């Protein structure tokens, strides 16, 4: 933690300034978290639910046969 030289030895003022900086960081982090949660919710709504005709969007379609007997 770096202190301003013009404060001097007033530790109470330094602590209040540090608390203010931490509050600002918390506020920006909270805003970013809310934005990310909204994006995830939007993505899940668009990609995780079934379509109107009852087909699931998350089903992986294989292009070839699956051989169960092995090599």
C-alpha positions in Angstrom: 0.0 0.0 0.0 1.5 3.3 -1.1 0.8 6.5 0.9 0.6 10.0 -0.3 3.5 12.1 1.1 1.3 15.1 1.9 -0.7 13.1 4.6 2.3 12.7 6.9 1.8 10.5 10.0 -2.0 10.7 10.1 -2.7 7.0 10.0 -6.5 7.5 10.4 -6.7 9.5 7.2 -4.5 7.0 5.4 -6.8 4.2 6.5 -9.9 6.1 5.4 -8.4 6.7 2.0 -7.5 3.0 1.7 -11.0 2.0 2.7 -12.4 4.3 0.1 -10.2 2.8 -2.6 -11.3 -0.7 -1.5 -15.0 0.3 -1.6 -14.6 1.6 -5.2 -12.9 -1.6 -6.2 -15.7 -3.6 -4.6 -18.3 -1.6 -6.5 -16.7 -2.1 -9.9 -16.2 -5.8 -9.2 -19.9 -6.1 -8.2 -21.0 -4.4 -11.4 -18.8 -6.7 -13.5 -20.1 -9.7 -11.7 -23.7 -8.7 -12.3 -23.0 -8.1 -16.0 -21.3 -11.6 -16.3 -24.3 -13.2 -14.5 -26.7 -11.6 -17.0 -24.6 -12.8 -19.9 -24.5 -16.4 -18.6 -28.2 -16.4 -18.0 -28.8 -15.1 -21.5 -26.5 -17.7 -22.9 -28.2 -20.5 -21.0 -31.6 -19.3 -22.0 -30.6 -19.3 -25.7 -28.6 -22.5 -25.8 -29.7 -24.9 -23.1 -33.4 -25.1 -23.5 -35.3 -27.2 -26.0 -36.6 -25.7 -29.2 -40.3 -25.2 -30.0 -40.5 -28.5 -31.8 -39.3 -30.5 -28.8 -35.7 -31.2 -30.0 -32.8 -30.6 -27.6 -30.2 -28.0 -28.8 -27.4 -29.7 -26.8 -27.5 -33.0 -28.5 -24.2 -33.8 -30.3 -24.9 -35.4 -33.6 -22.3 -38.0 -34.7 -21.3 -38.1 -38.3 -20.5 -41.8 -38.6 -21.3 -45.2 -37.1 -20.2 -46.2 -33.6 -18.7 -49.7 -33.6 -19.3 -51.5 -30.3 -17.2 -54.6 -30.9 -13.8 -52.8 -30.9 -10.8 -53.3 -33.1 
